[in-house]
């Protein structure tokens, strides 16, 4: 292994990106791991002095300043000493490989490894040879490993959205890496290559943002690469406890084993600790259509790019450009407490941008925010300075005028409201439309515990115990076709919904889904649970 690695033709860091881009990348995502976390992760995949590591091969693709590689060196040498293995170039060469693209961080890591080797009794000459053999100042993603594989792979891969990458580096990656790796964030590419380099039966440990496990942008990656591993355990962790510096993300530690598992759904898709509920939800999914197959459409509210410019309660702009706007906080209980917000629609009904010369009040209002608006990625990407006032997504009056069910993307206490007033939801709200299901009935079905039970099983839990309910989770919700229900069930649901009979409605839903009522109640919305013993009280009363 030692000669195999040292003989590789590599792409040096200076060739893959400029020194300026390297520093820029490091500043954006150089968040290092605490020593206690690194050692725990190593131990959990068997890289320990208690194991025989004489034939093992270790990889850290982004060593930073040495958080993983230093304790990995300690464990390797202690293991060889314990088994009586001589400490020579032959026994130590090729046992580890650490890669780091940022030169200053790499030099700190190398110095730390050198100090560790000397402290553990390795002489200066052998120490220098091992540092040359084990450590690379290189770009992991662009390096050609020539079929080398590793038995133990550990990393805190860089988390950075592709849109934030230095332009030169982004272009190089997109031209040389598989398409499934180059969307969403950079950690996806690292994790995919780490899996690819892990030997069959090898173990991986990842400290990363949780986005690669559930975000829509990583779906192609999951389909192609998670089939190659078994997910042994996933631990949600507190960022302050595992990183050396403050970071705004929701991290997890995942322990994987390289093994072609096909398409096992449960380990990668279910987050609930309640095995009974998970089994019930799996049975629903195997038997019932998805909400999309049942004739529903799910959309997220439009992204604006700079809400202060486009949203307000008393905007001095032309009235014809304003549409009522709804924020997540205005979903109160199972109803809506609209605060009077409006959003400016800067697109004409035909889809193109309005001519600001025809709307002088709007032009004056938006001009106050022009520096912020011009600095957005959506404007820079278009390279059209005349389109500086566009929103990221078009605010389509006709689309949002339809009646819809609204669900917050992030919730600690699930809320589900029905909007019949044509408001535009914020980007933190999901809207469910349907031409087949009566929306008031569907809203009540979701509130009665069906949506809550499914999301408790498949949606990830984030800081504060809240749930993050992305479209890809909502779209998996099992829902029978309205027309496939018996006439008795359709009539019973509609009548119970109209009468505000929560108990009768929930009993009928439980019968349709083949469960006891007590399975649904704990997952119902707070308002639904509170009103269950008060027949005749409607969802919006008292709001």
C-alpha positions, 0 to 999 in steps of 0.5 A: 500500500505504501508504494502504491500511494506514493507512486500515484500521479496526483493533481497538486493543490496548486494545480487544482485551484489558486492559493487565493481560492484555497484560502477562500474555501478554507475560510468558508468551511474550515470547521474543525472537530473536537478531540473527544469527538474524533477519538470516539468516532475512531473507536466506533469503527474499530480504529483502536489500539485494541484491534490488530491494525497491521493490515488495516488502511486508514483514510481521512480526506480532509485532515484539517489541522489533524483532529483525526489523523493524530489520534489515528497515528497514536492508535496504529502505533499502539496497536502494532506495539501491543501485537509485537509488530516491529515499527519499520517502514514496511509495517507502517508504510501505507497504513494511513493517508491524510489529504488536505488542500489548504497549505497552512492547515496541512503544515500544522497537521504534519507538524502534529503528526511528526510530534506524535511519532517522536513522542511514541518512539519513532526516530527522526529519519523514519518519522520524516519518511512516514510523514511523506508517505502518509500526508498529502497537500492535495485536492482529494476530489481531483486526486486519482487513487488508482484503485487504492482502497481503505478499511477505515475511513473517517472525516468531517467533510467540508460543508459548503453550497456549490453556489458559494464555491470559488468560481474557478474551482466549481468549474473544475469540479463540474467538468471532472466529477460525476454529475450526482456529486456536483449539486447541493453542497460539497460534502456530497462529493466527499462522501461519495468518493469516500464510499467509493474508496472504502473496501468491501466490509470497510467502516466509515464514520462521518461528522457532517450536516444532515442535509445529504440524508434527506435534502432533495438535491442529494436524491440522485446521490442517495439512489446511486451511493447509499446502495453501496453501504449499510447505515449502522447508526446515525446520531444527531449531535449538538454542534457546540459539542462536536466542533471547535468553533460555532457553526450554524448547521444541524450535524450528525455522526453517521457510521456506515459499512461498505456493502452493496445493500440494494435499496433498503428503505428503512435505514436511510429513510426512517428517523423515529425511535418508535418502532411500532409507529415506524412499522405502521407507517411502512405498512401504509406506504406499502399499501396506499398511494402517495399523496401525489399519486392521489391527485395532490400537488405540493409547492413551496412558497416562492423564494424572493431573495431579499424579503425586506425589498418585496414584503411589507404591511404598508408598501408605497407601490402601485396597488395592482402589483400587490398580493396578500402574503403569509408568513409561517408565524401566521399559521396559528393553531390550525387556522390563519392569523394574517397580519396584513402583509403584502408581496410585490409581484415584479413579473407580468401575467405573461411571465416577463419582468414588469417595466419599472418605468411604468411603475414609478412608485415601485421603482422608487421603493426597490431602488432603496434596496438595489445594492442588496438586490444586485449582489444576489446570486440569481442576478449575478448568474444572469449577468444582466444588470437590468434584471436586478429587481427580479425575485428568485422565483416568480410570484404567480398571482394565478397559481397562489390564488387557488385554495390550498393547505399550508404546512410549515417547513419547520415545526416543533408543534405541527400546524396545518391550515386551509387558505381560501383567500389567495395568499402567497405563502412564504418560502418557509411554507408548503402548499398542498393543492388538490382537484380530487380531494375536498380540501377541508376534508383533506386538511382535517385528515392530515391534522387528525394524526396521519401527517404527524405520524408519517413525519415523526417517522421520516422527517429529520429532527433538528435543533430544539426537537423540531421537525424539518418537513421538506417536500420530499417527505410530504410527497411520500405521505400515504393517502388513498384516492378519494374516488377509491373510498366507499361512498359511505366513507366519503360521505362520513368524512365530509359530514364529520369535517363540516360538523367539526366532529373530531372524534367521529372523523378520527375514528373513520380515518383510523378505520380507513388506515387500518389502525386503532384511534389511539395510534393517531391521537398522539400525532394529531395537531395540538388544536385537533387534540384539544377539540376532540372532546368538543363536537361541533367546534370548528377548526377556526373558531376562537382564532 
